[in-house]
Amino acid sequence: MKTKTFKTGKVTCKSYLKPVGMGFEVGFKLGLKTLFLGHFIKSAEANLWYNFMNREIRKVGQKYKVGPKLPVTWFATFISQHLTHKYCTHQQKLLAKDEREAIRKEKVAIRKYKQWNRNWVPSEKKPLIRAA
């Protein structure tokens, strides 16, 4: 389990990455309250998001300076919404990357099929999947 602690004034937050079942959980907590939670199947994707999330939290802390009377409820909502927005953007990028890879692999498979198809006699060919 990886953890990283962040502090602003009296507010202490903690990000974590831990294995859960067959996957990984990445979260951000304010005390005992969970502000963000993401689930991943691959370790590499979980680590990528965990590092990105920690970097993003530091950027937000530098960009938005706060006074001593910061309402903790507002801060919790703000961070939660910000991380959710970044998470959705991050997931869309990963999905687009995975889709490009799937399309590329499908094209390779179709090219291989067409190469084999030239060598078959038409009477030997049968449907790939047939209803019973």
Number of C-alpha atoms within 10 A of each C-alpha: 9 11 13 12 13 15 11 13 10 10 14 12 19 17 22 17 23 17 16 12 8 8 13 21 20 23 19 27 19 20 11 9 10 15 20 19 17 15 16 17 14 11 15 11 15 21 18 11 20 23 12 14 19 18 12 15 17 11 11 13 15 10 9 7 8 13 8 8 8 13 11 12 8 10 14 19 11 13 18 17 14 15 18 16 11 15 18 11 12 14 13 12 12 13 12 11 11 12 12 12 12 12 11 11 12 12 12 11 12 11 12 11 11 10 11 10 12 9 8 10 8 9 6 6 9 8 6 5 6 6 4 3
